[in-house]
Amino acid sequence: MVVESTITCPSCRHQAVETMPTDACLFFYACTGCGEELRPLKGDCCVFCPFGSVPCPPIPAARLKVS
């Protein structure tokens, strides 16, 4: 399971590699470039879903359980 994701800020396009929690969702993230507070988009469980380079850990884990 991949636990690192590159978050891209939609405002300033700054990118940062972050470690995703495997047991919780991250609802808020402050961009390290411009300081904007990122929040999940409607229908997303965490900030990694819309702004990260890989799905958050609960998404792949759910897919494994279904298979």
C-alpha positions as CSV (number, residue, x, y, z in Angstrom):
1,M,0.0,0.0,0.0
2,V,1.4,3.4,-1.0
3,V,1.3,5.9,1.9
4,E,3.0,8.9,0.3
5,S,1.2,11.2,-2.0
6,T,2.1,14.4,-3.8
7,I,-0.4,17.1,-3.0
8,T,-0.8,19.8,-5.6
9,C,-2.4,23.1,-4.4
10,P,-5.1,24.2,-6.9
11,S,-4.3,27.9,-6.2
12,C,-0.5,28.2,-6.5
13,R,0.3,24.7,-8.0
14,H,2.9,24.1,-5.3
15,Q,3.6,20.4,-4.8
16,A,4.6,18.7,-1.6
17,V,5.1,15.0,-0.8
18,E,3.1,14.0,2.3
19,T,2.6,10.8,4.3
20,M,-1.1,9.8,4.3
21,P,-2.5,8.5,7.6
22,T,-3.6,4.9,7.2
23,D,-6.3,4.9,9.9
24,A,-8.0,8.3,9.4
25,C,-9.0,10.8,6.8
26,L,-7.2,14.2,6.6
27,F,-9.9,16.8,6.2
28,F,-7.7,19.9,6.3
29,Y,-4.3,20.7,4.8
30,A,-2.4,24.0,4.7
31,C,-0.5,24.4,1.5
32,T,3.2,24.9,2.3
33,G,3.5,27.2,-0.7
34,C,0.8,29.8,-0.3
35,G,-0.9,28.8,3.0
36,E,-4.3,28.1,1.6
37,E,-6.3,25.7,3.6
38,L,-7.4,22.8,1.3
39,R,-10.5,20.8,2.1
40,P,-12.0,17.7,0.5
41,L,-14.3,18.4,-2.4
42,K,-18.0,17.3,-2.2
43,G,-18.1,13.5,-2.3
44,D,-14.4,13.1,-1.4
45,C,-13.3,11.6,2.0
46,C,-10.1,13.6,2.4
47,V,-7.8,16.1,0.8
48,F,-5.7,13.4,-0.8
49,C,-8.7,12.3,-3.0
50,P,-8.9,15.5,-5.1
51,F,-5.4,17.0,-4.6
52,G,-3.1,14.0,-4.2
53,S,-1.3,11.9,-6.8
54,V,-2.6,8.6,-5.4
55,P,-5.8,7.6,-3.7
56,C,-5.9,7.8,0.1
57,P,-5.2,4.4,1.9
58,P,-8.9,3.7,2.8
59,I,-9.8,3.7,-1.0
60,P,-7.3,0.9,-2.1
61,A,-8.0,-1.0,1.2
62,A,-11.8,-1.0,0.4
63,R,-11.0,-2.2,-3.1
64,L,-9.0,-5.1,-1.7
65,K,-11.9,-6.1,0.6
66,V,-14.3,-6.2,-2.3
67,S,-12.1,-8.3,-4.6
